[in-house]
Amino acid sequence: MKKLIFLLMTILTTPAIFGQLQGTNVLNEPPDISQDFESFKNTFYLADELTSFDPQTGKGTIKYLRHNLATRQAFNNMLSKLIPAEANEFPTTEYAASPELPFTISFVSDRTIRIQTCSGPKFREEEPSLMLIGGQAPDARNLWKYSKTAEGHRYTGPHGSVLITEKPWHVYIYDTNGKLLTGTLHLDDVKGTYTPVTPFSFIRRADDYSRSFDAAFSMSPEEKIFGCGESFTQFNKRGQKVIFWTDDANGVQNETMYKPIPFYMSSRGYGVFMHHSSPITADFGKYYNAANSMMIGDDEADLFVFIGEPKDILDAYTDLTGKPELPPLWSFGFWMSRITYFSEQEGRAVAENLRKNKIPSDVIHFDTGWFDVDWRNNYEFSADRFENPKQMISDMKAQGFNVCLWQLPYFTPKNTLFPEIIEKGLAVKDKKGNIPYEDAVLDFSNPETVSWYQAKIASLLEMGVGVIKVDFGEAAPASGLYHSGKTGFYEHNLYPLRYNKAVAEITKKVTGNTIIWARSTWAGSQRYPLHWGGDAATTNTAMASTLRAGLSIGLSGFSFWSHDVGGFTTKSPEDVYRRWTPFGMLTSHVRSHGEPPTEPWEYSKEFLNGFRKADNMRYELMPYIYSEAKYATEHGLPMLRALFVEFPNDPGSWLIDDQYLFGSSMLVAPLFENMEERNVYLPPGTWIDYQTNKVYEGGWHTIKAGEIPIVVLIKDGTVIPTIKLAQSTNDMDWSKINLKVYKEEAGTAIGKIFLPGADQIKEVEVTRSGNNLKITKAPFENETTFKIKN
C-alpha cells in the first residue's frame, strides 16, 4: 500500500519549478510525473459521469468529482486514501466544485480510435502536430456505425467496437468477437481492493495551479506490454514504470532512454499512442497490477488506440505518425568507424586496408576529430590534417565508399560559431533572455535557426558527403524558453524530432536521399531513418541489452536501427567482438564503432577471417535485405522483428527476447556467451539451418552455431535471393540473382524481390517436385535472370 510521501519528493518535478530542480536531482534527470499523483498538496479530480454527448460529433462533457489525499492509520501503518473534498476557492459562487469538462471520441481509421479529455478551457488555437503526418489526424468516422445502448453509446467498426457508458463514465474497447481489450477505470472499479488506486483523473497542483492527467485503464491477468521506444530494461514492460523523457543514457543497461517513444502495444490486441511531448510516466501495473496508469504532464489527455494484431497495430500507428522512405542501397553496406579518425591520411589508410583485406564496405565515418579541435564542431575540416577533403571524398566515392561526418547541435563558448549563434538569437534562451547552459543549444523551433543550420550541413553534402551523424539531442534545456512560445516542459522531447527532421530534409534536398545516422528520437522520428543504439559497454550483458532495445524500438514504429558492433566504451574483447559481429551483420544497418581499435585487421588473423566471412554473408544476402527493407517501409514493420509479430497466435513467441526475425523469414539467435551452441525457440513449423541445412521443427532445441558464430534458420517455404559477392554495393551485378530455396516437401517456396530503381516489390516462386526445383515465377524478366543455387 502507498505510504505517506514526503512532500519534498512531490515538488521536485512540478512545472512551477521545472528546470530548477534541487536536492538529489541533477541536470536533465528524467522527471517522474507520477510523484505529483502522490502529493497530499494537490487536488484530485476523478472522472465520474458523462453529462452531455453528441453522437454525431463525438463531443461531450465529463463531470469530475473533487478529492484530496488523506492519511489513514491502521495498526501503526500510515496509508493514503482519496476522499471527497469540498470546494476551496473564493468567491464560492465563481468556481465549480465538480467541473464539467470536454471529452471527445473520434475515429482516425478502421482500426484507430482517438480519445481526448481536457482539464480546463483551451484558449490557444490548435496547432499542427509535428508528430502526425500532415500535422493532424484524418477523419474516418464514416467507417464506424453508431447505436444507442441502455448504458450509453456504442460505435462499431470493421475490427472492433467502443462502448461509452454514461454513469459511471467509461470508455470500453472490444475486438470483433466482443472480447474486452481495455477500458477506463472509474473509482467504482477499484473499490474491491484495500490498495488505494487512482482512477481516470487529473490533478491540480498547489504549487502553480497547473494540471496533469492520469489516464488510467484496465489490464488483464496475462496481458503483456511491449514498445515504449529503445528501452534497455526487460522486454515485457508489464510490472514496470517507464519514464518518457529523452536522455543521454550513457550506456544501454539502465532505465533511461535516448529514444523514448510514447507508444506501446499489448498482447491483448491493442496499442496506444500517447500524443504528447510533455514528460510522461506510465505505470504498467507496477504499483497495482490491474491498472495501467498513463500519467501525462500535459493538461489534457490525447490518446490514439489501435485494434488488431501486432502487424495491424504497427501499420496503423505508422500511417498516423509516418513511415520511413527507403534509405539508399549503399547505406545497407558495412560502415567502418572508430572514435576517431583524425586526418585524411588515416581515412585513406582505412579505405585502403578495407579493400586490401577484402572486407566489403560502403561507408567510412569520421567521428569527432575532423575539426581543428576534437569535439569542437564548426562544420570545417581541419586545414592542417585534411589537405583536400573534397578530393578525399571524391576519391573514396570512386573506391565505393560514402563518407559520414559527425556533428552535434551544442556549441561551446570557444567554438568559432558561438558568437554568431548568440548574436542572431539562434539558441534556446532562459527566463532572463540569456542562455541556460554554458553551451549554446540550437533552437530548432525557430525557422531562422533551421535555415542557418541547414546551410552549414548543405555545404558538407555539396562537397560530396553522403550522410551526417546526428549525435546527441537529448539535453534540450528543460527550463528553456523556445521560439515556439513553449518551455522545455513541452519542447524537450520534441527536440530530437525537430533535429532529425532538419538534417533529413536538407540531406534529401541536396543528395536525393532521406538518410541520417541519429541517436535521439521522439514519436515521428521513424520518418527520418536511420538511428543507432548509443554507447554500449563491450560486454555480453550489453550485447543482450542492445538486442532487447532493438526489439523494443522495432515495436515502436521504427523499421531501421543499428548499434555499435562490439560495443563502444572500451576496446572490445576479441571474443565479444567475434560474436557481436554476425549479430550486427544481420541487423538492418551495420557499423563497427567505438574506442580503438575497431578495425578487424587490428585483431588476430583468425578474427579477421571470421569478420570477413560474416561480412561476406551480409553482402551476399543484399537482395534479401534490400527487398525486406522495402517491404518494411510499406507496412511499418521493423527489420529486426520480435517473433510474435510474425507469430501472434503462438504463446511461446511472446516470451522470447534474445532472438529475432531478420525480415520475415530469417530467424537469428546470437551467441551472448563464449560458447558454440545455445537454446533456441522455434515458432510452429519447419525451420532449416542457414549454415548447416539441418532441419528442425517448432519448439525448443539446442543448436550449434555454424562456421559463422551465430544461429540462423530459415522458415520452410522461403526463397532467399542472394547476389555474387562484391566489395561494395556499387559493384554488385543485379542482373544475376541466385536463389537459395528452403522447401522440404513438395510445393511452392516464395521470396520477395526488389531491385534498385524499381517501383514495387515482386515475388519469385520456386516449385519442388521430388528432388527437382523449378522456377515457376520470375519477375523483372527484362532486367535480371534467376538461378537456383542451393
N, C-alpha and C positions, 0 to 999 in steps of 0.2 A: 504493500500500500504506500501511497505517497506520504512522505514525511514532510514536516514543516520546513519550507525552503527559506534559507537566509535571504533577506531582502537584498543584500549586496549582490548576490548571484543573479537576481532577476533584473537589475537595472543596467547591467553592463552592455547589453546589446540592443537597447531600445533606441528608436530613431532619434529621440531627443538628444542623446549624447553619442550617437553613432559616429565612429571615426575618432572619438576622444576616449577610447577605452582605457581603463585604469586597472589597477590591481594586477592579476595574473595574465591579463590579455596583452598580446603584442601585435605589432603592425600586421594587418591583413590576416589575423587569425579568423578562421571561418566562424561567423556569428551563429549561434544556436538559438533560433527564434522560439524553440519550444520552452525556453526558460520564462518567456513572457506569459505563457499559458499556465505557469505555476506560481505566479506572483499574487500575493494577498493584496497588493496595492491596486491591481487592475480590476476593472468591471467586466463581467462576462454577460454576453447576450446570446441566449440559446434559441435556435430556430424552432418555432413551435407549430404554427399553423399557416396555411395558405389562405390569406384573407381576400384576395381577388385574383382572377385569372381570365385571360382572353385566349381561348384555344386557337384562334386564327393566327394571332401574332406570337403566341407562346410567352407573352409577358404577363406578369402578375406581381403580387406583393406577399412577403412573408412577415408574420409578426414574430418579433424576438422578445423573449422574456428575460428581464434583468436578474442577474445572480451575482453573488460575491462568494469568494472562497472564505470559509470559516474553519476554525480549528475544532477538532473533536478529540477528546481524550478518552481512551479506553484501556484500563488496567496498565497505566504507565506508558502507554503508546500514543503519541500525538499524531493525529491524522488530519487530512484536509477534506473538505466537503463543500460542494456547491449548494448554496441556499438562496431562495428568492430574496430579492432586495428591493427596497423602496427607492423612488427617485431621489437624487441628492442635489438636483440643480435648483437654482433660484433665479428668477421667479418660477414657482412651480407651474404656473399657467403656460409657460413658454416652451417647455420641452417634454417630449414623450417619454414616459417611463418604459413603455413597451413599444418601441418604434416599429412601424410597418415599412419595409424597405424593398427595393426592386429585386425581382427574380425573373430570369429569362431562360427558357429552354428553346434551342434551335437545332436544326439538322443540317449538317455540312455535307454528308454523303449518305449512301445507303447503309453505311456501317458506323457513321460518326455522329455523335450527339454532343452538343455544347451546352454546358450548364454554367450560368453566370448569376452571381449574387453580389450585392453591394451592401456596405455597412453605413452608407450615408449618401448624400446627394453628390452628383458628379457635375462640376461646373466647367471643367476643362474638356474641350471638344475631343472626341475620339480620334486618335492618330493612327495612321497606317502602322501595322506591326512589322518590325524588321524580321521577326521570327516566322512570319507567314508569307507564302508565295503571293505576290501582288499586294501584300500589306493587309489583306483581310480574308476572312473565311468565306467560301462560297455558300450559297443558299440552295439546299436540296430538300426543302420542306415537302415538295410535291411527291417525293418518294415515300413519305410516311403518311399513314392513314389514321385519322383521329376518331376516337369514340369516347363517349361519356360512360363512366362506370359509377357504381354505387359509392366507391371510395373517393373518386375524383376524376382523373383524366388519363386516357391511355393513347399512346401513339405506337403504331405497329409498322415496322419496316420489313424489307426483304430478309434481314438477318437477325431480327430480334424485336423487342418492344420495350417501351418505357412507361411505367405507371407512376403517376404523381398523385399521392394521396393528400387530402386537404387538412384533416385534423386527426392525428398529428401529421405534420408535413413530412413527406418522404419523397425521394426520387428512387425508384427501384428499376434496375436494368435486367432484362431477361434475354436469353437466347431464343431461337425459334421453337425449341422444344418446351419452353416455359420454365427452364431452369433459371433460378435467380443467380445472377452473376455477382452483383454487389448492389448496395443501396446506402443511402444516407442514414446516419444514426441519429435518432431522437432520444431525449432523456429517458423516455419510457422503455427504450430498448436495452438500457443498461441499469435498470432498477433491480434486476435479479442478481446483482453481484455486490459484495461488500467493497470491492475495489472502486474508488471514485473515478469514473470515466467521464471525460468531457465529450459531449455530443457535437454535432454540427453547430458551429457557433462563431462569434467573433469577440475579440476583446477590445476594450478601450483603455489605453494606458493612462495611468495617473500622471506620468512624467510630462506628457506633451499632448494628450488627447488624441494621439494617433491610434489607428485601428488596424487589426490584422485578423485574418480568418483562420479557423481550424476546420477544414473541410473533412469531416470525419465520416468514413464509410465502413461498411461491414467487411469482415474477412471470414472465409470458410475454413473448416478444420484442416484440410490438407492443402490449402492454397499456397502457392509459391510465387515469389515476386522476382523479376529479372529486369535488368537495364540500368537506368539511372546515370548513364554515361560510362566513362572509363574508370570504373570502380575497382580498387585493388583488394577489397575485403572479400568475404565469402560470396560465391556466385549467386546463390539464392539469398535475396535481401529480406526474406521473412524473418522476423525477430531482430532486425537491425534498425538503427536510427541513422538516416542518411541526411547530411547537410549539403545543400546545393549552393556552393559558393566557389568560384574559380580560385585556385590557389596553386602556387608553386609548391608541389607536393614534396620536392626534394627526394624523390625516390618513388618506388612502386609497391611499397609494402606497408602503407599506412592508410588512415581513413580519408585524408584529404585528396582532392582530385584536381588535376589540370583540366579535365574535361567533364565537369558535371553536366548532365542533360536532364531537365525536369520532365522526364518521360519514363514510364515503366510498363511492363506487361505482366499479366497474371496467368498462371497455369489454369485459371478458372475460365479463360476465354474472353478476356477483355484487356485493354490497355488504357492508360491515362496520360495525357499531356497537360501539365500544369503551365498554363500560358502566362508566365510571369518572368520578370527579370530581378525581382527583389529577392532577398535571402529566403530560402525555403528549408524547413526541416520536416522530413517525412518519417513518421514512426510507423513502420510496417509491422505492427503487433509486438513491438519490443516491450512497451510498458504493459499493454493489455492485448492479449493475442487475438482477440476477436475484433479489434479496432485498427483501422488504417487511418491515421491522423496526418493529414497534409496541412502542416502549419505554415501559412503563407504570409510573408512580411507585408504584402500589399493590403490595401483597404478594401479589396474585392477578391472574389474567387472566380477564376475563369478556367474551367476545366473542359477539355475535349476527351470524350470517352469513345473508344473504338471497340467494336464487337467482332469476334472471329478467332480463327486460329492464328498462330504467330505470323505466318506469311501475309495473311489478310491485314493484320494489325499494322505491320511494318509498311505495307503498301499504302494503306490509308493515311498513316501518320506522315509518310514522306510525300504523299500527294498534297498534304496540307502545308508542310514545312519545307518541302523541296527535295528533289532527287539530284544526285551529282551528274555532271557531264562526265563522259568517259575521258580519263586522263590520256595523254599521248602514249603511244606504244613504247617509246624509249623509257618512259617512267617505270615500266614493269621490269626493266632490266636491273642488274645489281648496281647499287650505289656504294662507292668506296669513299671512306671518310675517316678522320680522326679529329681529336681536338688538340692541335690544329695544324694544317699546312701553312707555313709562314711565308712562302715565297713561290715565285714562278718556277724556280728550279726544282723545288720539292714537288710541286704539282706535276710538272713534266716527267719527273722521275717515277712518280706513281703511275702515270699513264703508260710509260714505257714498261714498267715491271708487270702491270696487269696483262699487257699483250705478250711480253716475253714468257711469262709463266702460264699463259693460256687460261687466265681467269676471265671468263666472259663478264663484261661490264659495260654500262651505258652512261654512268654519271660519276663525276668526281666533284666532291664537295669541299669547298674552302670554308672553314668554320670561323672562329673569332679573330683570326690572326692576319687577315688580308689588308688591314688598315695600318696606318703609321704606328699606332699604339694598340696592342692587343685589347680587344673588347671595346675600344673607343670608336663606335660606329659613326662614320661620316660619309659613307657611300663612295669613298675614293680608295682605290688601290694604293698601297704604299709605293711611292716612286722609287725608293731605294731597293725594294725587294721584288717588284714586278716591273721589269723593264718595258714590256709592251703587252699589257694584259689583253688588249683587243686581239692581237696576233696570237697570243697563247690560246685564247678561247676559240679562235678560228682554227688553229692547228689541232686542238683537241677534238673539235667537231669533225674535222677531216678523219681523225682516228676512230670516230664512232662514239665520242664522249660529249655529253652535255655538261655544262658547268652549273653548279648550285652554289649560291652565296648566302652566308649567314648575315643577319641583322636583327635589331630589336627596336622597339618604339620608345625607349628610355634614353635620355641624353644627359650625361654627366656635366657638371659645370665646366670642366676642362675641354669638353667637346667643342670643336670649332663652330658647330651649328647652334650651340646653346644660346648665344646672344640673339641670333636671328629668330629662333623659336619664341623667345621671351618677348622680343620687340614686336613681333607680328601677332602675338596673342594666340599662339597655336597650341599651347599646353593647357592641361587641366588646372583650374585655379582653386584656391582655398576660400574661406569665408571673407577674407580680407582683400581678395583680389591678387594675392601672391601665389606662389606655387606651394603645394602642401609637402612635397618631398624635396630632398636636395636635387634629385634628378628632375628634369622637365619631362613630363609624360604627355605624349601627343594626345590631343583630344579629337578622336575620330568622329565625335558627334558634330564637329564643326566642318562644314563643307570646304572652307578655306584650308584647313589642316589637311584634309584628304587630298585636295589638289596639289598642295605643296609636297606632301609625302609621295604621292603617285609620280610626280615629276622626277623625284630622286630615284625611285625604283625604275621608272621608264628608261632613264639614262643607262642603267646597267643592262636592262633587257635589250635595248637597241644596240648595245655593244656586242650582243650575242649570247648573253647569259640565258640559260634555259629555264631556271626556276629559282625562286627566292625562299630561303628558310625563314619562316615566320615564327621566330622564337619568342618566348616569354608572352606577355599579355595578360598574366593572371593577377597583376598587382595594381590595377587601376584604382586610384585613391577612393577609398570608401567614404571619406569625409569631403571629397572634392565637389566643386560646382562645375557643371559641364555646360557647353554651349547649348545643349538641348533644353536647358532650363531645369534639368533634374539634378539631383545629388547622386553621389556614388551608391546610395542605397538602391537605386534603380539602374544606374549606368554601369556599375562594376561588372556584373555578369554579362551585360551586353557588349562589353569592350572586346572580348575575343571575336565575337561575330562581326563587329564593325571592322576590326583589324584584318580578319580573314578575308572579308569582302573587298576591302580596299586593295589588297595585294592581288587577289584572284582576278579582279576586274581589269586592273591595268596590265596584268600578265596576259589575259585574254586579248586585250586590245592590241598589244604590241606583238605578241607571238602567235596568237590564234589558239592558244591552249589555256584551258582553265586548270591550272595546277599551282599548288603551293606545297610547302613542307612545314606544317604548323604543329605547335604543341598544345595550345589552349583552344577551347571551343565553348559554344553555348548552343542551344537549340537553333537549328537552321544552318549551322556551320558545315553540315554534311554536303551542302550545295557547292562547297569550295574545297574539293579534295586536293591534297590528302593530309592526314595527320599521323603523328608518330607518338610513341608511348612514354616519353620522358626519360628521366635519368635513373635507369635500373642499376642495382648493385650487380656485381659479377658473381652471382651465387645461384645455386639450384633453386632456392626459395624465391628469388627474384624472377627467375625464368618462369616458374609456375604461376606466380602472381601476375606476370606480364600476360600470360595466356588468359587468365580469368578476366583481366582488364580488357583484352581484345574481344573476348566473347561478349562482355557487357556492353561495350560501345557498339558492337555489331548489332545488339538488340536495342540500340537507341537510335537507329536510323542511319548509321554510317556504313557505307559499302566498302570504303578503303581505309586501311590502317596499317601502320608498320611499327617497328621497335628497333632499338639498337642491338644488333646481333652480338651476343657475347656479353652484353651489359656495358655500362658506361663509366662507372665511378673509379675503377682501378684497372690495371692491366688484367685482362681476363685470363683465368687459369686455362691452360690448353684443353683440359678435359671438358670444362664447362662450355668453352667456345666451340669445341668439336661437336657437342650435342645440340647446342643452340643454333648452329649454322643451318642444318636442314629444316628446323622449325622456321627460321627466318625465310629460307628459300621457298617455303610453302605458306607464305603469307602474301597478301595482295601486293605489297611492295617490300623491298628488302634493302637494308643499309647496314653495313658494319661501321660503327662509330663509337668513340669513347676515348678514354685515356690510352695513349700509345703503349705498345704497338697494337694496331688493329689489322694491319696488312697481313694476309695469310703467309707470305713468304718470310715474315719475321718470326714465324714459329718453326717447328720441326718439319722435316721433309714429309713425314707421314701425315702431319696435319695439313700441309699444303696440298698433298694429293687428295686427301679426304674432302677438303674445302672445294677443290676443283670438281670433284665428282658430284657434290651436292649442287654446285652452281650449274654444271652441265645439265643435270636433271631438270633444273628450272628452265633453262633456255630451250631445251628440247620440248618442254611442256608449254611453251609460249602460246601455241594456238588454243590449247585448253584454257590457259589463264586468261587470255585476251577475250575469248568467247564468253567465259563465265563472268568476266568483269562487265562486259556489255550487258549481259542478262541482269546482273545485279543492279546496274543503273536504271534499268527499266522497271524494276519491281521493288526497289527499296531494300534489297537484301544485302547482307554482309558477305564478302568473300570468305571471311573466317567466321564460320557459322556454327552455332550451338546445334547439337544433334537433334533437339526437339523441334527445331524449325522445319526440318525435313520429315521428322517422325513424331508429330504431335500426339498421336494415339498410342505411342509406346511409353509406358510409365518409366521404364528404365532410362530412356533418353533424357528425361527431365532432371536426372540426378548427376549427370556427368559434367565435370568442369575441367578435366585435364586431357581432353581430346576435342577434336573439332572436325567439321567438314570443310574442306577447302573447295569452295564452289559447291555444286550439288551432288557430286558423285565420288569424291575422293576423301576417305576418312584418314585423318592424321593423328597419330599418338606419339608425341615427343618423348624422349628419354630424359626424365628430370633427375636422375641419379646416375652414378657411374656404374651402369650395368648394361647388358646387351639384350635384355628382354624385359617385358613388363606385362601387367594385366591390362587387357583391352576389352572394352564393352562394345559389342557389335549390335546395332539395331536389327530388327527382324529381316530375314532374307539371307541371301548368299553373298559372301564377300571374298575377293581374290587379292592376294598379296601382290602389290605392285612390283616388288623386287624379287620375290621367290616363286610367284604363281601358285602358292599353296592356297587351298580353298577352305573357307570357314563358314559355318552357319551362325545365325544370330545368337547372342548370349556372351558370356564371359569366356575369355581364352587367355592363356599365357603365350605371347607371341614374341619370337626372337626378331630383332631388327635385322635388316639385310646388310649389304656391304656399306650402304649409307646409314649412319646411326639414327634411324627413326623407323617407326612402323607406319606403313602407308597401305591402305587397302582400297579396292575399287568395288563399287556396287555392281553386282551382276546385272548384265543387260546394258552396259555402258560402252560407248566408243570414246576413247581418249585420243583426240587429234594431237600429233606431235610434228616437229619440224627438224630438219637437219641442223646440227649444231653450228652456231656462228658465234663469233666473239663479241658481237653487238647486235641488237635488234635491227639496226640499219643494214646489216649484211645478210639478213635472213631471206631465203627464197620461198615466198609464199605461193609460188606456182606449183609447188610439190609438197603435199601434205601426207604424212604417214599416219595410219590408223592402227591403234592398239585396241583390240577387241576383247572385251571381257564378257563372255557368254558361255556358260557351262552346258546348258541344254539347247535343244533345237529351238529356233525362234529368232526374233529380231533384236539387235542391240542398236541403241541410238546415241548420237553425240551432237553437241552444238558446234556450229562453225560460224565464226565471224571474221571476215578478212579486213585488213587495214583499208580504209577508204570505202568500205561497204556501207549500205544504209540500213541493213537489217540482219538479224541472226537467222541462220537456216539450220536445218537438220541433215545429218548424214546417217544413213542406215546400212547396217551390215546384217545379213541373214546367215544363221548357222543351220546347216543340214548335215548331220553326222559330224565328220571332221572337216567338212568343207565350209569355208567362209566366202560369201559373195557380197559385194557392194550392190545394194538394191536401190539406193537413193543417193545421188551425188550432186549436190548443189554447186553453184559457181562454175559450171562446166566450161565456160569460156575463159575462166581466169585461173583455174587450178586443177590439178589432177590428184587423185587419191590413190594410195597404195596401202594394202593391208600389210602390216609389219609387226607381227607379234614377237 
